[in-house]
């Protein structure tokens, strides 16, 4: 599968590493060259099964099957403005967390989520909230405390969720479907709690949420 990742930061490197290590080609969309070079080097080193790594500049056409949004939440409106037409019909995975400027609360309305607000801007896209509760370093390893990393996802399009769940399984992680897109509200709060606990528990962004039964 050909995957587009908009962004080149830690999460792009984490999810990109997981993808190329399992044979999925990745194209990064970047605004800045230097961080991209470091990420590309890491992804190429991890690539297996013929997976390729490419880079496109901002505004380039999006030809991938699935688009991951690995950017700060503040950049989402700009992505919608630039790519609204091209995202129509695509599976669009929102990795972001809409944290406020002091990182101690969410910046979204109490009756909405970052994913829902973005979906309003790109009504033709098949938006799924996923990977926002997972840290970049745990994506690279895929395992925390001997347990496979869980990826919680929420969305309104059943076929899109099926596609993403299959991809998550293919990259050796465990998909957990939490329901419709409005469940992104709980996922974003869960991510905020997880970020907060890194500082109080000293876990260095190497912990993970696990659903056990």
TORTORMAR-574890 format. One record per residue: z, x, y of N, C-alpha, C in turn; residue in three letters. Coordinates in steps of 0.05 Angstrom, whole numbers, plus 5000, padded with zeros to 4 digits. Example, Ala and Ser with C-alpha at 12.3 -4.5 7.8 and 13.67 -1.06 7.14 Angstrom:
<pts>
515652644886515652464910515652644934ALA;514252574955514352734979515752585001SER;
</pts>
This chain:
<pts>
500050174976500050005000500050185025UNK;498550105045498450245070500450125090UNK;502250295100504450205116504250325144UNK;504650155164504850245192507750255200UNK;508650475212511350495223511050545253UNK;511850355269511850405298514550535305UNK;514450775315516850935320516851185303UNK;518351385312518451645298521251765296UNK;523251605301526051705301527251725273UNK;529851725272531251765247530651545226UNK;530551295235530051085216527151095206UNK;525251165224522451195215522251415194UNK;523751635199523751855180525051765153UNK;527151605155528551515131526851335114UNK;525751115126524150925111521451055104UNK;520451225121517951365115518151545091UNK;520351695089520851865066520951715040UNK;522351485042522651315018519851215009UNK;518251135028515551025022513751235010UNK;513451465023511451665014512351784988UNK;515051804983516051924958515351744934UNK;514651494940513951304919510951224920UNK;509351384933506551354932505251174953UNK;506751094974505550924994504751085019UNK;502351055027501351205051502551085076UNK;503151255095504551175120502951275144UNK;502651095164501551175190503651115211UNK;504451325226506351305247504951245273UNK;506051065289505051015316507051135335UNK;506151325351508051475368507251475397UNK;509251485414508851525442509251825450UNK;510851965434511552245441510752435418UNK;509552665425508552845404510653005389UNK;512653125402514353315389516053195366UNK;517552975371519052855349517252775326UNK;514852695332512952615312512252855294UNK;511853085305511153325289513353385269UNK;515853365277518153415259518153205237UNK;517752955244517852745224515452765205UNK;513152825215510752855198511153085177UNK;512353305186512853535168514653445146UNK;516753295152518653205132517353015113UNK;515752825123514452625106512452755088UNK;510852945098508853075081510253225058UNK;512553345064513953495044515053305022UNK;515553055029516652865010514452704995UNK;512052715005509952544994509252604965UNK;508852394949508052424921505952214914UNK;504752244891502852054880500452004899UNK;499652214914497352194931497852054958UNK;500352004964500951874990500252055013UNK;499151925034498352075058500152005082UNK;500152185102501752145126499852185150UNK;499551985167497852015191499451935215UNK;498352005239499551935264497451815282UNK;498151595296496451475315497951455342UNK;496451465363497651435390498251145396UNK;499851095416500550825424498050675433UNK;497850435423495550265429493350275409UNK;493550455389491450475368491550225350UNK;489350155338489249915321491149935297UNK;492349715289494249705267492849605242UNK;492149785224490649705201492349685175UNK;494949715177496649705154497149435143UNK;498049425118498749165105501449065114UNK;503349245119506049175128506649355152UNK;507849235173508549385197511649395200UNK;512749635201515549675206516049735235UNK;517949605248518649655275521249825276UNK;520850085279523050275278523450395306UNK;524350225324524650305353527250195363UNK;528150285387530450145399529749855406UNK;531649685405531149405411529849365438UNK;530549535457529449505484526349545485UNK;525249665464522349705463520849475450UNK;522249275440520849065425519048895443UNK;519848835467518148675485515548815490UNK;515649085494513249235498511349235474UNK;512549245450510949225426509548955425UNK;510948745431509848475430507548455450UNK;507948565474505848555494503348705486UNK;503748945474501449115466500049005441UNK;501548905422500448855395500548565386UNK;501048385404501348105397499048005379UNK;496648045388494347945373494048075346UNK;494548335345494148485320496348425299UNK;498648345308500848285290500648005277UNK;498847845287498447575276497647595247UNK;499147455230498547445201499747675185UNK;500747885199501848115184504748075178UNK;505648215156508448225150509648435169UNK;511448345187512648515207515648535202UNK;516548785196519348825188520848935212UNK;522848785221524548865244526949015234UNK;527049275240529349435232531449455254UNK;530949345277532549405300535249255300UNK;537149365316539649235322539949215352UNK;540248965363540348925392543148985404UNK;543849235403546449315414546549315444UNK;548849265456549049275485549349565494UNK;549549615519549549885530551950055522UNK;554149915514556550065506556850065475UNK;554949955461554849955432557349825419UNK;558449625432560749495421560349185418UNK;557849095423557248815420554148795419UNK;553248545413550348505412549448395439UNK;546948455446545848375472544348115470UNK;544247985447542747735443544447495449UNK;543247255454544847015458546346945432UNK;548646815434550246755411548846575390UNK;546846425399545546245381542746355373UNK;542446615374539846735366540347015356UNK;538247155350538347435340536047585352UNK;536147845350533848015359531247935345UNK;531447895319529047825304527847555313UNK;529547365318528647105327527347125355UNK;528547275372527547315399524747445398UNK;524547645380521947785378519847595366UNK;520647435346518747245334517647045354UNK;519146975374518146805395515946935411UNK;516047195413514047345429511447385413UNK;511647375386509247425369509047195349UNK;508546955358508646715341506846725316UNK;504846885316503046905293504047095271UNK;505947265278506947465259508847345238UNK;508947465215510747385194513247565195UNK;515047505212517247695219519447675197UNK;520347905188522647915170524648115181UNK;527148035181529348225188530148365162UNK;530148635163530848795140531449075148UNK;532949215132533549495135535449555158UNK;536149355174537849415198540749475190UNK;541549405166544249465157544449725141UNK;542149875139541950115123541650355142UNK;543050575137542850805154540650995144UNK;539551155162537251325156537751515133UNK;540151645133540651845112540951715084UNK;541951465083542151335057539451235047UNK;537551195065534851125057533551365043UNK;534051595052532951835040533951875012UNK;536551845008537751874981537251634963UNK;537451394975537151144960539651064944UNK;541651234944544051184929546551254945UNK;548551094944551151154957553351094937UNK;555051284933557251244914556351174886UNK;554051274878552951214852551650944850UNK;551450794872550250534872547550534888UNK;545550394877543050364891543450214917UNK;542250304938542550184964541349904965UNK;542849704975541949434979540549405006UNK;538349265006536949195031537048895035UNK;538548805054538748515060536448435078UNK;535148215072532848125087533047825093UNK;531847745115531747465123529047395136UNK;528047165129525447095141524646815133UNK;522746695147521946415142519446395125UNK;518046615120515546615105516146715077UNK;516046545057516746615029514846825018UNK;512346805024510447005013510947285026UNK;511547285052512147535065514647665053UNK;516647505048519047615036518547715007UNK;516847574993516147664966514747934967UNK;512947964986511548224990513448444996UNK;515248395015517148595023519148655001UNK;520048454987521948494965520648674943UNK;518148624937516748784918516449074927UNK;515949114953515849384964518549524962UNK;520649374968523349494967524049574939UNK;523349414919523849484891522149724884UNK;519749734894517949954887518950224897UNK;520450214919521550474930524450514920UNK;525050384898527550434884530050344899UNK;529850134915532150014928532449724918UNK;534549584926535049314916534949104938UNK;532948924937532648724958534648494953UNK;535848404975537648164974536647964995UNK;535547744986534447545004536747375014UNK;537347385040539547235051538746955062UNK;536146895061535346635071533446645094UNK;533346425110531446405132532046615155UNK;530246625174530346825195532946805211UNK;534046565214536446545230538846695217UNK;538646765192540746935179540747215191UNK;538647285206538647545220541047575239UNK;542047345248544447355266546747485251UNK;547247405226549447515211548747805203UNK;546247865197545548135190545948335213UNK;545348235237545648415261548648455267UNK;550248255262553148285265554248475244UNK;553248445220554048625198553348915204UNK;551048955216550249225223552049335245UNK;552749175265554649255286557249345274UNK;558349185255560849255242560549515227UNK;558349555213557849805198557750045216UNK;556450015239556350235259559150305269UNK;560650095276563450135286565150275265UNK;564850205240566550325219565950625215UNK;563550705222562950995219564851165235UNK;565651065258567451215276570351185268UNK;571150955258573950915251574551025223UNK;572551035206572951135178571951415174UNK;570451525193569451795191567451825169UNK;565751635164563851645142561151755150UNK;560851845175558452005183555751865177UNK;555751595180553251445175552051495147UNK;553851525128553051565100554151345082UNK;555151125093556250905078554050695074UNK;554650485058552750275054554150015047UNK;552949785054553949525045552849465017UNK;554549374999553649314972554549034964UNK;552748874954553448604944553848614914UNK;556248564905556948574877557848304867UNK;557248234842558047984831558548024801UNK;
</pts>
